[in-house]
């Protein structure tokens, strides 16, 4: 009895730490609401009367179009790769993931330049197909073009989710549909899509959050979204009060999307037995093979090969002017800050998830929900919240916390923690609670059990979580722009600054460095996932 | 013959054939049980019948139509074959009635109420798969297959995921449904008892080779080789006058005295009687008795000579079909 009481006390202590961590995570959001209560709302209401509708409509329009194009680019190849066997399938599979390594703003900067009057596309048409010159001489910095470019970078979320879902549906249902007389197209619409709805909605939610979070690309294209509004109010107009109230508005929009996603995912979360026969099943006619290759290659070329070639070409053109020392310095900064933040995130997530597992507390489940909401929060909201939280501390201490590395790491910690939760939690759930009981029965204390059994068992998931966090933090722009220390640049901020000054050629080396790091980590991730 | 399988061959790698020269016929309305170990090629054979796999040689003919041969391959949905897959997968996003009528030709729509009644699903039409028990899910799978009035029904391990407590009841229900609808059925199983209780004929399959195809009683009493004999029940080996014979446990009587003496190794209660493991002639035997015996005690047995089973020297080779001498 005494032992179990001690155990309860120890578990309660750990649970208390977890609740405290959750409090630290939501503290800036609490500060955002509390501090905003006393704000002068004159400017905000002026904004609401004259600009809010325009901002809302363009945000929703961009969101809708990006989801539509991501759907188009993500789902069709995912179906072909999951259900058909053909030469080059594995290579396509990897290449279709890789545009995830290209940040949305880099995609937008690159294509913005490629399609400009002096860019390679229009120059080529003028030189070789002069009859089309008038037709292609357009202003491409339009919201519709931006949505396509954003979906080039974001469709891999849908591709990855559908790829897993279509594969897990397996051959049972596909054989059954064949037996019941459905052709492949009908199987796709009547079985593939309905059974993958939860995965599709989760991916659409992630894409929506990325679009709401987007700053670099929308500001380059001059589109008014909530995030660009926050930056404009905070940066250009130095109006922190309006920026904060806009951040609250964006927070509420995100919460609305979050709960909608949760509701839809629960509503359509069918339980079905995934079967062990997951090999591709549909036969390929030559027409279908042509369709598969054309679809996959167009997406791979448009979303990956063309921007990469463009950047490589820029590097060769500008090779003599490249400051390699600066590239190295910024790479070091980027790796340093991404590494520190990712390690911190992984340690905290492991601790929280393990305590959740051993304590069975409902409070900790709520904590889990709070953490998963943080990824939905746009960087601009977190940035503004952190400024509001630390401004009084800055004033009272007399030194700058805002614009310091620890505060930037803290911001990353809040924004990207949820990214690490998913792979670790999924991996934890694979091992039954009996395993914990077995550990107890052979005398292992919880921490020993965690170190000797759980960490080795979940090694792949931990590496995957680390890679995803690292890539996301490395690509981050809004948070870094708001909270980076004075004179501290990362590859992302430097890319943005050159691009916004219309020095796209000069920004290419920084962009390509981010992409190369991203590709390396995504390849590790892909290998680990296939092992898993 | 309603279903004719002629010299069927199936392989994924030529040097490792899964099914070799399979040759048998099925009469209309019969239930044929396909028995074999895991990996023996049973499910592959069903997939060939259903048109989910192409055969490498031979032919499949159903109701006078060649479905598959070296030149012909009729696609799965054109074969008039209903397939109830293992684990009876139901579409989780559809309720019972939508599952049954999924992609159903309008000609069959008027059959729905009759099938629902036959399968006892009339009150469950609005339920989703996760709201059904294992037995109910299985009946929905069967209803979905038979509403299309197939010429042939294929059942892949239909009872493997059911609790033993409801297995017997479900088995009887399925038997009644199939027999009432009169559909020729092939069911694949590795459970011998299932086959005995439901099948008109049993086909024993080992390493891609047909071992024996006959009525259950005949196979049990007259197995074509050791594999078939052992597959259908326990067998005890006895050496009489330098010749090897086999005896089924139920054909052995325990008596007070005889020429055949053995030592009890273990005696365990198995329900209505005791199962005795004993040593006879340096062989381990299994026999049954109404009475219990202590380990180590001596027992005597007798049997009728007619119950002795003898095979030729090729008995253990299941790649050939040895003939029984008796």
Interface residues (C-beta under 8 A of the other chain):
Chain A: X172 X173 X175 X176 X177 X178 X179 X180 X181 X182 X186 X190 X191 X194 X195 X197 X268 X270 X271 X272 X273 X275
Chain B: X47 X50 X51 X52 X75 X76 X77 X81 X82 X83 X85 X87 X89 X91 X92 X93 X102 X103 X129 X130 X144 X148
